[in-house]
């Protein structure tokens, strides 16, 4: 195919045939994924042998390029949507969301301004309202979709520091648990909070921030002339799904004039269920809330979201009106999402969640999230009745941590044994899980939020892990 005219396009028929091949590949993955390996690791040397080359001077057949992509780019690595992928936080995705992303890319929708794509802006507003209502936040709440929890936390903390510290950023102190996500510390560094003003506090035995300790630190900082500005709570820690004491922290923030940011990237979506609302009581009182639809709302990457209780604060912090954007101003009711965050050029990320909820309905999501919670509890029961294992943190919000034990073995040997198990589990491709630290020990961590995971999957994983321990 000759592309030397520089038009950088394909004719409609070629696009159609290439698109059919891509859709067929997606459909095959939907049907075949449970029978495929959970991961196919590859070294840097192996990947260089497949893909390292100078930039080609002349083009080639797009169908041949697609074959290379499917074989050498898509296939290697972890399949984070696999029903027996229990590591990190699974990203289950769903076919509707994937097709929505393809439509967004193929339609060249610019979601930075109302003028650029009013339909996209309206869908994002509606979807944000759905999430606001699910999480119990008031009608004053506004927000935006971002790449994920890291960017949502960054955006929230930028607002918190501006609202509570303004021109005194150098004095601002922020309080968080040692179990808080690493993106929080990274964001605070980038936002100019002095390292010695980032109060990373020890968690209790349940992995939660201790309110009385936060209160002591606030008093000490204020007495030393520093400016307590923000508490970062977590609703579902990455390590153990622990939930910080949100109502207590809200009262503490109110008493001291601090902003309460809740990182609910993992756990907030559970608010859609009865059990989730009971566990997450107090999340509705957050000043800002991070949640990740690409986790427990089953969207393809990337789909993060930030909600801010005083929605006007987003534009107070981020709105900038250069001359070259004057024509995009629009009417007062026409929202330019570029004025709510860091990105001017931004993807239309809301469509996949909007379409998924329209297609499947909230009832299906509620059932799927309850199923994830049930599976972790089922795993805990299986593990608890087998002397091979010790439960370290009980099942909560679709996650359980445990470790292999051996009577009389010293702690360092048990840590080494458990640290070896994930690689051994991945070796035959049947399953994958990861370790974390809990209560000073190396423990195994099972995250069961994929809606396509079954009780049989969990039972087979526990059985195979026992066999791996037996082999040492």
TADA-V945525 format. One record per pair of residues at least 6 apart in sequence whose ideal C-beta (glycine too) atoms are under 8 Angstrom apart, sorted by sequence separation. I is the first residue (numbers start at 1). J is the second residue. If there is no record, write none. Layout:
BEGIN
i->I j->J
i->I j->J
END
This chain:
BEGIN
i->79 j->85
i->110 j->116
i->111 j->117
i->146 j->152
i->165 j->171
i->189 j->195
i->203 j->209
i->204 j->210
i->221 j->227
i->222 j->228
i->236 j->242
i->237 j->243
i->252 j->258
i->253 j->259
i->262 j->268
i->270 j->276
i->271 j->277
i->283 j->289
i->293 j->299
i->294 j->300
i->297 j->303
i->308 j->314
i->330 j->336
i->338 j->344
i->383 j->389
i->394 j->400
i->425 j->431
i->426 j->432
i->436 j->442
i->437 j->443
i->78 j->85
i->109 j->116
i->110 j->117
i->114 j->121
i->132 j->139
i->165 j->172
i->203 j->210
i->221 j->228
i->236 j->243
i->253 j->260
i->269 j->276
i->270 j->277
i->294 j->301
i->329 j->336
i->384 j->391
i->393 j->400
i->406 j->413
i->425 j->432
i->435 j->442
i->436 j->443
i->10 j->18
i->80 j->88
i->82 j->90
i->109 j->117
i->113 j->121
i->161 j->169
i->164 j->172
i->176 j->184
i->201 j->209
i->202 j->210
i->234 j->242
i->235 j->243
i->294 j->302
i->321 j->329
i->328 j->336
i->338 j->346
i->357 j->365
i->383 j->391
i->393 j->401
i->406 j->414
i->409 j->417
i->425 j->433
i->435 j->443
i->78 j->87
i->81 j->90
i->111 j->120
i->132 j->141
i->146 j->155
i->176 j->185
i->189 j->198
i->201 j->210
i->234 j->243
i->235 j->244
i->267 j->276
i->270 j->279
i->271 j->280
i->294 j->303
i->337 j->346
i->391 j->400
i->392 j->401
i->405 j->414
i->435 j->444
i->436 j->445
i->80 j->90
i->81 j->91
i->111 j->121
i->188 j->198
i->218 j->228
i->234 j->244
i->250 j->260
i->270 j->280
i->293 j->303
i->294 j->304
i->391 j->401
i->392 j->402
i->404 j->414
i->422 j->432
i->434 j->444
i->435 j->445
i->448 j->458
i->80 j->91
i->81 j->92
i->109 j->120
i->132 j->143
i->144 j->155
i->161 j->172
i->202 j->213
i->233 j->244
i->235 j->246
i->249 j->260
i->292 j->303
i->293 j->304
i->380 j->391
i->391 j->402
i->392 j->403
i->403 j->414
i->406 j->417
i->422 j->433
i->433 j->444
i->434 j->445
i->81 j->93
i->131 j->143
i->201 j->213
i->233 j->245
i->267 j->279
i->268 j->280
i->271 j->283
i->292 j->304
i->293 j->305
i->390 j->402
i->421 j->433
i->422 j->434
i->433 j->445
i->446 j->458
i->1 j->14
i->111 j->124
i->161 j->174
i->185 j->198
i->201 j->214
i->233 j->246
i->267 j->280
i->291 j->304
i->292 j->305
i->325 j->338
i->389 j->402
i->390 j->403
i->404 j->417
i->422 j->435
i->433 j->446
i->128 j->142
i->174 j->188
i->290 j->304
i->291 j->305
i->380 j->394
i->389 j->403
i->390 j->404
i->404 j->418
i->421 j->435
i->433 j->447
i->128 j->143
i->185 j->200
i->199 j->214
i->268 j->283
i->290 j->305
i->380 j->395
i->389 j->404
i->390 j->405
i->403 j->418
i->446 j->461
i->128 j->144
i->201 j->217
i->233 j->249
i->246 j->262
i->264 j->280
i->290 j->306
i->291 j->307
i->379 j->395
i->388 j->404
i->389 j->405
i->419 j->435
i->128 j->145
i->157 j->174
i->214 j->231
i->289 j->306
i->383 j->400
i->388 j->405
i->404 j->421
i->418 j->435
i->127 j->145
i->199 j->217
i->231 j->249
i->288 j->306
i->289 j->307
i->377 j->395
i->387 j->405
i->174 j->193
i->264 j->283
i->288 j->307
i->289 j->308
i->320 j->339
i->325 j->344
i->376 j->395
i->383 j->402
i->124 j->144
i->173 j->193
i->180 j->200
i->288 j->308
i->319 j->339
i->376 j->396
i->380 j->400
i->51 j->72
i->124 j->145
i->172 j->193
i->231 j->252
i->262 j->283
i->268 j->289
i->287 j->308
i->288 j->309
i->318 j->339
i->376 j->397
i->379 j->400
i->444 j->465
i->50 j->72
i->51 j->73
i->169 j->191
i->170 j->192
i->176 j->198
i->178 j->200
i->199 j->221
i->231 j->253
i->264 j->286
i->268 j->290
i->269 j->291
i->287 j->309
i->318 j->340
i->373 j->395
i->376 j->398
i->380 j->402
i->422 j->444
i->169 j->192
i->174 j->197
i->176 j->199
i->177 j->200
i->178 j->201
i->268 j->291
i->269 j->292
i->286 j->309
i->287 j->310
i->318 j->341
i->375 j->398
i->376 j->399
i->377 j->400
i->418 j->441
i->419 j->442
i->421 j->444
i->169 j->193
i->170 j->194
i->173 j->197
i->174 j->198
i->175 j->199
i->176 j->200
i->177 j->201
i->178 j->202
i->179 j->203
i->197 j->221
i->209 j->233
i->243 j->267
i->262 j->286
i->269 j->293
i->315 j->339
i->318 j->342
i->373 j->397
i->376 j->400
i->418 j->442
i->47 j->72
i->172 j->197
i->173 j->198
i->174 j->199
i->176 j->201
i->177 j->202
i->178 j->203
i->209 j->234
i->241 j->266
i->260 j->285
i->261 j->286
i->264 j->289
i->265 j->290
i->314 j->339
i->315 j->340
i->373 j->398
i->418 j->443
i->171 j->197
i->173 j->199
i->175 j->201
i->177 j->203
i->241 j->267
i->260 j->286
i->261 j->287
i->262 j->288
i->264 j->290
i->265 j->291
i->266 j->292
i->269 j->295
i->270 j->296
i->314 j->340
i->372 j->398
i->415 j->441
i->416 j->442
i->418 j->444
i->157 j->184
i->231 j->258
i->233 j->260
i->235 j->262
i->260 j->287
i->261 j->288
i->262 j->289
i->263 j->290
i->264 j->291
i->265 j->292
i->269 j->296
i->314 j->341
i->414 j->441
i->415 j->442
i->153 j->181
i->179 j->207
i->228 j->256
i->230 j->258
i->231 j->259
i->233 j->261
i->234 j->262
i->235 j->263
i->236 j->264
i->238 j->266
i->259 j->287
i->260 j->288
i->261 j->289
i->262 j->290
i->269 j->297
i->414 j->442
i->433 j->461
i->47 j->76
i->154 j->183
i->158 j->187
i->179 j->208
i->197 j->226
i->228 j->257
i->229 j->258
i->230 j->259
i->231 j->260
i->232 j->261
i->233 j->262
i->234 j->263
i->235 j->264
i->236 j->265
i->237 j->266
i->259 j->288
i->261 j->290
i->266 j->295
i->267 j->296
i->369 j->398
i->431 j->460
i->46 j->76
i->153 j->183
i->157 j->187
i->161 j->191
i->177 j->207
i->179 j->209
i->207 j->237
i->228 j->258
i->229 j->259
i->230 j->260
i->231 j->261
i->232 j->262
i->233 j->263
i->234 j->264
i->236 j->266
i->265 j->295
i->266 j->296
i->411 j->441
i->430 j->460
i->431 j->461
i->150 j->181
i->153 j->184
i->157 j->188
i->177 j->208
i->230 j->261
i->232 j->263
i->235 j->266
i->236 j->267
i->149 j->181
i->154 j->186
i->161 j->193
i->177 j->209
i->207 j->239
i->235 j->267
i->236 j->268
i->250 j->282
i->150 j->183
i->154 j->187
i->158 j->191
i->176 j->209
i->207 j->240
i->235 j->268
i->249 j->282
i->431 j->464
i->42 j->76
i->149 j->183
i->153 j->187
i->157 j->191
i->175 j->209
i->208 j->242
i->211 j->245
i->218 j->252
i->236 j->270
i->246 j->280
i->247 j->281
i->253 j->287
i->430 j->464
i->40 j->75
i->41 j->76
i->42 j->77
i->207 j->242
i->208 j->243
i->209 j->244
i->214 j->249
i->246 j->281
i->247 j->282
i->250 j->285
i->306 j->341
i->401 j->436
i->40 j->76
i->41 j->77
i->150 j->186
i->154 j->190
i->206 j->242
i->208 j->244
i->209 j->245
i->243 j->279
i->246 j->282
i->250 j->286
i->40 j->77
i->150 j->187
i->154 j->191
i->208 j->245
i->211 j->248
i->215 j->252
i->243 j->280
i->245 j->282
i->246 j->283
i->401 j->438
i->39 j->77
i->211 j->249
i->214 j->252
i->218 j->256
i->247 j->285
i->403 j->441
i->39 j->78
i->175 j->214
i->203 j->242
i->246 j->285
i->265 j->304
i->403 j->442
i->425 j->464
i->38 j->78
i->39 j->79
i->209 j->249
i->218 j->258
i->246 j->286
i->403 j->443
i->404 j->444
i->425 j->465
i->38 j->79
i->211 j->252
i->402 j->443
i->403 j->444
i->21 j->63
i->37 j->79
i->175 j->217
i->401 j->443
i->402 j->444
i->36 j->79
i->39 j->82
i->175 j->218
i->401 j->444
i->425 j->468
i->18 j->62
i->22 j->66
i->38 j->82
i->173 j->217
i->401 j->445
i->402 j->446
i->421 j->465
i->424 j->468
i->18 j->63
i->21 j->66
i->25 j->70
i->173 j->218
i->235 j->280
i->302 j->347
i->304 j->349
i->393 j->438
i->400 j->445
i->401 j->446
i->17 j->63
i->33 j->79
i->36 j->82
i->38 j->84
i->39 j->85
i->303 j->349
i->392 j->438
i->393 j->439
i->399 j->445
i->400 j->446
i->38 j->85
i->302 j->349
i->392 j->439
i->399 j->446
i->421 j->468
i->424 j->471
i->14 j->62
i->18 j->66
i->33 j->81
i->34 j->82
i->173 j->221
i->184 j->232
i->235 j->283
i->399 j->447
i->400 j->448
i->421 j->469
i->25 j->74
i->33 j->82
i->34 j->83
i->303 j->352
i->392 j->441
i->398 j->447
i->399 j->448
i->33 j->83
i->34 j->84
i->303 j->353
i->393 j->443
i->398 j->448
i->392 j->443
i->398 j->449
i->10 j->62
i->180 j->232
i->300 j->352
i->417 j->469
i->173 j->226
i->175 j->228
i->181 j->234
i->233 j->286
i->299 j->352
i->4 j->58
i->171 j->225
i->172 j->226
i->173 j->227
i->180 j->234
i->299 j->353
i->3 j->58
i->171 j->226
i->172 j->227
i->173 j->228
i->174 j->229
i->175 j->230
i->176 j->231
i->177 j->232
i->179 j->234
i->417 j->472
i->3 j->59
i->171 j->227
i->172 j->228
i->173 j->229
i->174 j->230
i->175 j->231
i->176 j->232
i->177 j->233
i->181 j->237
i->297 j->353
i->2 j->59
i->172 j->229
i->174 j->231
i->175 j->232
i->177 j->234
i->180 j->237
i->181 j->238
i->299 j->356
i->1 j->59
i->172 j->230
i->174 j->232
i->179 j->237
i->298 j->356
i->1 j->60
i->168 j->227
i->179 j->238
i->297 j->356
i->1 j->61
i->177 j->237
i->179 j->239
i->293 j->353
i->1 j->62
i->179 j->240
i->404 j->465
i->165 j->227
i->164 j->227
i->179 j->242
i->165 j->229
i->30 j->95
i->164 j->229
i->404 j->469
i->164 j->230
i->177 j->244
i->298 j->365
i->379 j->446
i->27 j->95
i->161 j->229
i->297 j->365
i->26 j->95
i->160 j->229
i->161 j->230
i->379 j->448
i->160 j->230
i->298 j->368
i->376 j->446
i->376 j->447
i->26 j->98
i->376 j->448
i->26 j->99
i->157 j->230
i->296 j->369
i->375 j->448
i->157 j->232
i->23 j->99
i->296 j->372
i->372 j->448
i->382 j->458
i->386 j->462
i->372 j->449
i->378 j->455
i->382 j->459
i->372 j->450
i->375 j->453
i->388 j->466
i->153 j->232
i->184 j->263
i->372 j->451
i->379 j->458
i->383 j->462
i->22 j->102
i->369 j->449
i->371 j->451
i->375 j->455
i->378 j->458
i->382 j->462
i->386 j->466
i->372 j->453
i->388 j->469
i->181 j->263
i->371 j->453
i->379 j->461
i->175 j->258
i->180 j->263
i->368 j->451
i->375 j->458
i->379 j->462
i->181 j->265
i->272 j->362
i->164 j->257
i->272 j->365
i->273 j->366
i->276 j->369
i->164 j->258
i->272 j->366
i->164 j->259
i->275 j->370
i->163 j->259
i->273 j->369
i->272 j->369
i->273 j->370
i->276 j->373
i->275 j->373
i->160 j->259
i->270 j->369
i->269 j->369
i->273 j->373
i->160 j->261
i->296 j->398
i->270 j->373
i->157 j->261
i->156 j->261
i->153 j->261
i->153 j->263
i->153 j->265
i->152 j->265
i->149 j->263
i->149 j->265
i->148 j->265
i->149 j->266
i->279 j->396
i->279 j->397
i->276 j->397
i->160 j->287
i->270 j->397
i->160 j->288
i->270 j->398
i->135 j->264
i->159 j->288
i->267 j->397
i->266 j->397
i->156 j->288
i->135 j->268
i->156 j->289
i->156 j->290
i->134 j->269
i->136 j->271
i->135 j->271
i->134 j->271
i->153 j->290
i->134 j->272
i->152 j->290
i->152 j->291
i->152 j->292
i->136 j->277
i->149 j->290
i->149 j->291
i->149 j->292
i->148 j->292
i->148 j->294
i->136 j->283
i->137 j->284
i->163 j->310
i->135 j->283
i->136 j->284
i->89 j->238
i->135 j->284
i->137 j->286
i->159 j->308
i->88 j->238
i->156 j->306
i->163 j->313
i->155 j->306
i->162 j->313
i->242 j->393
i->137 j->289
i->152 j->304
i->156 j->308
i->241 j->393
i->148 j->301
i->151 j->304
i->152 j->305
i->163 j->316
i->240 j->393
i->243 j->396
i->296 j->449
i->298 j->451
i->135 j->289
i->148 j->302
i->150 j->304
i->152 j->306
i->159 j->313
i->162 j->316
i->163 j->317
i->242 j->396
i->243 j->397
i->295 j->449
i->147 j->302
i->148 j->303
i->149 j->304
i->159 j->314
i->162 j->317
i->241 j->396
i->135 j->291
i->148 j->304
i->240 j->396
i->241 j->397
i->147 j->304
i->241 j->398
i->145 j->303
i->146 j->304
i->159 j->317
i->241 j->399
i->145 j->304
i->146 j->305
i->155 j->314
i->158 j->317
i->240 j->399
i->131 j->291
i->145 j->305
i->146 j->306
i->158 j->318
i->144 j->305
i->236 j->397
i->240 j->401
i->131 j->293
i->143 j->305
i->144 j->306
i->239 j->401
i->143 j->306
i->236 j->399
i->143 j->307
i->142 j->307
i->143 j->308
i->141 j->307
i->142 j->308
i->141 j->308
i->141 j->309
i->143 j->311
i->140 j->309
i->142 j->311
i->137 j->307
i->140 j->310
i->141 j->311
i->142 j->312
i->144 j->314
i->138 j->309
i->140 j->311
i->143 j->314
i->135 j->307
i->137 j->309
i->140 j->312
i->142 j->314
i->131 j->305
i->132 j->307
i->131 j->307
i->89 j->266
i->128 j->305
i->128 j->307
i->155 j->341
i->207 j->393
i->155 j->342
i->206 j->393
i->154 j->342
i->151 j->341
i->151 j->342
i->145 j->337
i->144 j->337
i->146 j->341
i->144 j->340
i->240 j->436
i->143 j->340
i->144 j->341
i->146 j->343
i->239 j->436
i->142 j->340
i->238 j->436
i->239 j->437
i->240 j->438
i->101 j->300
i->239 j->438
i->93 j->294
i->97 j->298
i->97 j->299
i->98 j->300
i->147 j->349
i->91 j->294
i->97 j->300
i->146 j->349
i->91 j->295
i->94 j->298
i->145 j->349
i->90 j->295
i->93 j->298
i->94 j->299
i->145 j->350
i->240 j->445
i->89 j->295
i->92 j->298
i->93 j->299
i->94 j->300
i->97 j->303
i->239 j->445
i->241 j->447
i->93 j->300
i->93 j->301
i->91 j->300
i->91 j->301
i->125 j->335
i->113 j->325
i->115 j->327
i->116 j->328
i->115 j->328
i->121 j->334
i->124 j->337
i->114 j->328
i->121 j->335
i->113 j->328
i->115 j->330
i->121 j->336
i->114 j->330
i->118 j->334
i->121 j->337
i->113 j->330
i->115 j->334
i->114 j->334
i->114 j->335
i->114 j->336
i->128 j->350
i->113 j->336
i->127 j->350
i->112 j->336
i->113 j->337
i->124 j->348
i->112 j->337
i->113 j->338
i->123 j->348
i->124 j->349
i->111 j->337
i->112 j->338
i->124 j->350
i->127 j->353
i->123 j->350
i->127 j->354
i->130 j->357
i->120 j->348
i->123 j->351
i->126 j->354
i->120 j->350
i->127 j->357
i->112 j->343
i->117 j->348
i->120 j->351
i->123 j->354
i->207 j->438
i->112 j->344
i->112 j->345
i->112 j->346
i->205 j->439
i->110 j->345
i->111 j->346
i->110 j->346
i->111 j->347
i->111 j->348
i->111 j->349
i->109 j->348
i->111 j->350
i->104 j->347
i->104 j->348
i->104 j->351
i->103 j->351
i->104 j->352
i->101 j->351
i->100 j->351
i->101 j->352
i->100 j->352
i->98 j->352
i->97 j->352
i->100 j->355
i->96 j->352
i->97 j->353
i->100 j->356
i->97 j->355
i->96 j->355
i->97 j->356
i->96 j->356
i->94 j->356
i->96 j->359
i->96 j->360
i->94 j->360
i->87 j->422
i->86 j->431
i->87 j->432
i->84 j->430
i->85 j->431
i->86 j->432
i->87 j->433
i->88 j->434
i->84 j->431
i->85 j->432
i->86 j->433
i->87 j->434
i->84 j->432
i->82 j->432
i->78 j->432
i->90 j->447
i->92 j->449
i->87 j->445
i->89 j->447
i->92 j->450
i->86 j->445
i->88 j->447
i->90 j->449
i->92 j->451
i->86 j->446
i->87 j->447
i->89 j->449
i->90 j->450
i->92 j->452
i->86 j->447
i->86 j->448
i->85 j->450
i->83 j->450
i->82 j->450
i->81 j->450
i->83 j->452
i->84 j->453
i->83 j->453
i->83 j->454
i->84 j->457
i->83 j->457
i->86 j->461
i->84 j->460
i->84 j->461
i->41 j->426
i->39 j->426
i->38 j->426
i->40 j->429
i->39 j->429
i->37 j->428
i->38 j->429
i->37 j->429
i->38 j->430
i->36 j->429
i->37 j->430
i->38 j->431
i->39 j->432
i->38 j->432
i->34 j->452
i->33 j->452
END
